[in-house]
Amino acid sequence: MQQPKNTKYRKAHKGRIHGKAKGGSTLNFGAYGLKAIAPGRVTAREIEAGRRAITRHMKRAGKVWIRIFPDVPVSTKPAEVRMGKGKGAPEYWVCRVKPGRMMFEVDGVSREVAEEAFRLAAAKLRVKTKTVTRMGDGG
Amino acid sequence: MSNIITINAETRQNQGKGASRSLRREGKIPAVIYGGDKAPSHVSIESRKFDKEYKQSGFFSRLFDIELDGKKVRVLPRDVQLDPVTDKPLHIDFLLFVEGAKISVDVAVNFIGEDVCVGLKRGGVLNIVRRSVELLCPVESIPDMIELDIANSDIGDSLHISQIILPDGVSPTITDRDFTIATIAAPTVMVEEDSATGEEDEETEKLADSASSNDTEGESANSSNED
């Protein structure tokens, strides 16, 4: 699973996800991509599950790029603990994804294989997605 | 150079985001034509006609004729702004064709010989570093695409700009180095996953074995009870 090696601060504010993606919204590496069309906090587990789904379906042919990184720590309070007494301990890492963000890219496989791999990966993610194809490849 | 396609355009009276948004609602795309000695002109074009052309490869290295107020102007597309979610064009920049001028254009690279490539047959992946190359060329002779033969390339090989024969008068804008266009990379191998799946498989096998042995024991116990 992806997570930062070291961070400036241990805990982060929850924050809100506003607007559309400003960058990282085009295909930069592969011929096919999985793009988010809704906002959400995608966890490191989901990213890893998506990556595994893609590589397994592609039978380790081709190449996969992950275009998002979970750099926001999410803290939770233990069970049966009263409110207050400070913020809970960091539990997992998330990536704040805005609509339009390219999440995965693949290359070196056919369109059918890429689309099926992305369909399987999208089932692991909490955000709505769509598959995009590089311009000139009929997309 | 392939045949030049004509796109109809209308002059825009109002500029700004409000006017542009109303244009988009009508199925048009705001655009600007600039270059030469003339002042830039703000126009709008039909999105349906434009989308068809835009989806074809080599769009930014093809010349177009824009019919504006009964006159035809020759242009080269320079930039297209896209909506990040829908990927629909929001605005287009066209550069006015000026005869005799030399311009830098991104020309698409076409890879040939993928079917017979030694490296790809061995399971390698064509890792494209540059899908297009910035070339300095006369406006009259912009190549549609440049071809790179990868038939004899093996895993680990790099393909550079020096391996491409460019037309006369055309040169790459990067001249200080022999830059890479593509490499034949080894396929993605997940060593951790191998061991993890192996362990998982072993575990599931063990579980299955124990379950089957339990079943047989249960059956034997049942049978003994019946007896």
Interface residues (C-beta under 8 A of the other chain):
Chain A: K20 A21 K22 S25 T26 K35 I37 R52 T55 R60 A61 G62 K63 V64 P99 G100 R101 D107 G108 V132 R134 M135 G136 D137 G138 G139
Chain B: Y54 K55 Q56 S57 G58 F59 L82 D83 P84 V85 D87 A108 G123 V125 L126 N127 I128 R131 A185 P187 T188 V189 M190 E193
